[in-house]
Amino acid sequence: MYRGEVVYKQSRLKLLVSEPRLLSVAKASLLAHRLLLDEYVESHPLFKLALSPVKVEPWAPLVARLAAEAAEVAGVGPMAAVAGAIAQAVMNDLVKAGARVAVVEDGGEVAAVADRAITVAVYAGPSPLSMKVGFELHPSDYPVGIATSSASVSRAINFGSADAAVAVADEAAMADAAAKAVCNAVTGSDEEGAVSRGLEVADDLRPYIRGALVIKGGHVGLSGRLPKLVGFIRS
């Protein structure tokens, strides 16, 4: 497998692909999707500013449509799902180009398809559980979208206090929107209670998502049908 990185404006994609030529495919895909999205957002400023769902036209760019549809389900603004939508769109283009392995991460939002097992760790900022838990993905899990929203790491607007609210779905755009909704619900000084509130939102979002993992401080909670959970020992 080959690793690479593609950057355009705020989008910084980390890639794992089966052939080196696919890195060029990913670069072209990112540029095409971002140019269309940027043009759309410039003429539709509400898409960028809204903190609640926004309808988009049927002719809107693919990334805008994916983000808006996922945001409507999760009850968040469409920008909350844009990173996941970009990862998803680029992954789909890689698959069309013949990729056997196409893992695309955009700011913590992952879209993946592969013919082998891949392990994904969860970064949870100051939590003692950060990078100590993750998922072992197997062929039966793909295609999959995994997204993380964090109040302690991200500079994005968050109404909750999760160190990591991770959602797993069939598509990365839906996982991204759901992760934001779950993170927003992780509130209160009681860590265990805050985690439970996040998981309640995750339960409400099924069957749109497969499941969720929520970390706040030293507490972790699980909901739904998740990939195999694994632990990491770090010195």
N, C-alpha and C positions, 0 to 999 in steps of 0.2 A: 504494500500500500504506500501511497505517496501523500506527504503532508504539504500544505501550502497556505498562503494567506493572500486575500484579495481585498483591497481597500478602495473605497470611493466615498468621499465626504464622510458622513458619520457611520457608514456601513463598513465594518471590519470583519470580513468573513474568514474563519479558520476552517480549513478543508482537509478531509481525508478521502482520497479517491483511489481507484484501482489502477489508473494509468496516468502518466504525467501529462499527456495531451489534454486531459480533462481540466487541468488548472486553467488553461486558456479558455476553455468552454465556460468555466465558472466566471472568469473575468468578464467575458463578453455578455454573459447572462446578467450579472449584477449591473453592469453599466446600462444595459437596455431597460431593465426593470426600474432602476433608479431614475433615469431620465424621464420615463413616462410618469412615474409617481411624482417627481418633483414638479413637473409641468402641471399635473392635476392639482396638487396641493396649492400651488401658487394661485390658481384660479378658483379654488374652493378652500379658503382659509379656515372655515368651520371644521373641516376634516382634521386639521392640525390642532385646533384649540379646544374642541369639545371633550368633555369628561364623561359624556354619556353617548349612547349609540347614535350614529348619523347614517341616513340613507344615502346610497350612491347610485348613480345611473348605471343601467346595464352595459353601457359602453365605456365605463370607467376602466382604468388600467387594472390588470389582473391583481396586482398587489393591493390596490385600494379596495377591490371587491372582496378579496379574501379576508382582509383585515376588518372591513365593515361587517361582513356576515358573521365573523367570529365574535366581534365586539357586541353585536346585537344579542347574541345568545347569552353572553356573559354579563351584559349590562354595564359595559365600560366604554370609554372613548375609543375610536378606531386606531389612534396612534399607539394604544397599548398592545396592539397585535401586529404592527407593521414589521418589526424585526423578525417575528416568526413567519410572517407572510413572505418576506424576502427570502429567508432560508428555505422555505417550502418551494417557492418558485424556482430558485436556483437548483435545488435538488432535483426537481422534476425535469429541468432542462438537461441536467447531467444524465439522468436515466434515459431520456430520449436520445442522448448522444452515445449510449451504450455502456454506461457505468455499471459495473457489478457491485462496486462500493461507492457510495456517495453520502458522506456525512458533512453537513454544513452547519456551522455554528455562527450565529450572528448575535453577539452580545449576551451570550448565555442561553439563547433559544436555539434548539437543535432540531434539524430535520434529517432523518437518516433512513437509508435503505442499504442492505448489505447481504452478502452470501456467507457471512461468518459472524462469530460472536464479537461484540465490541462492548467495552466497559465505559460507563459514563459516571464521573464523580460529581457530587453536589458541593458547590462552594457556598458556604453560609456565613461569610464574613467573620464576625467576632465569636460566633458560636463555637464551643469546644467540639462540636460534631462536624465542623466544616472540613470537607475533603476526607472525611472518615466513613461516609456512607455513599452509596451510589447504586447504579443499576447495571446488571449484566444483560445486555441485549442479545437475543438469539434470533435466527432466521424467522421464527414464528411471530416475533414481535414487530417485524417490518412490514410496510413502512410505518414510521413512528415520528411523532413530534413530542419533544420534551422541552418545557420552558420553565424558567425560574424568575420569580419576582422577589425582590429583597428591599426592605426599607432601610437596612443597615449598610447596604453596598451600593445600590443604584442611586443615581442622581435624579431619576424620574420622580414624578409626583406619586406619593404613596400615602394612603389614609390609614394604613395598618402599621404593624411593627414586626412583621416576620423577618427573621434572618434569612430564611429561604422558604418560599411557597412554590413548590414544584408541581406542575400539572403534566400529565401524560395523556396524549390523545392520538387519534389517527393522523392528524395534520398539525403542523407546528403553529399555524395561525390560531387555531382553536386552543391549543395548549397555552399559547402566549396570553390570549385574552383571559382564559380561565385562571392562569397563575396570578394575574393582576387582581382579579376579583377575589380570589382566595386570600391573597396578601392583604387586601383592604379590610378583610373581615377579622384579621388577627389583631385584636385590640385588647387593651387592659393590662394591668400590671401583673396579674396572675398568669404565669407562663402556660401552665397546663390548661387553664380556661381559655386563654387566647388561642392556643393551638386547636382546641375543640371547636371554637367558633369558625375558624378557617375551614376545618374539615366538614362542618355543616354546609358551608357554601359549596364545597367540592361535591358533596353528596347530591346537592340540588342540581348540579351541572351534569350529572350522569343522565342519559347515556352519551352526551356530547363529548365527554372525556372518559378515559379508562379509569383514572384514579389520580390521587394526589399524595404528596408527602409534604408535611409542614414542620419546619424547625424554628423554634424560638428559644434562644439561650441553650439550656441543656435538655430541653424537651423536644421530642419528635413524635409526630402522629401520622398514621397512614390511613388512606381511604381508597376503596375500590380495588380494581384488578391492575396491579402494577407489574412491571418486569421483575425478574429475580433481584432481590435486594442483596447487596454485598457490602462488607465492611473492609476498610483499609487500615493497616497498622502503620503509623508514621512515627519515626523517631524524633 
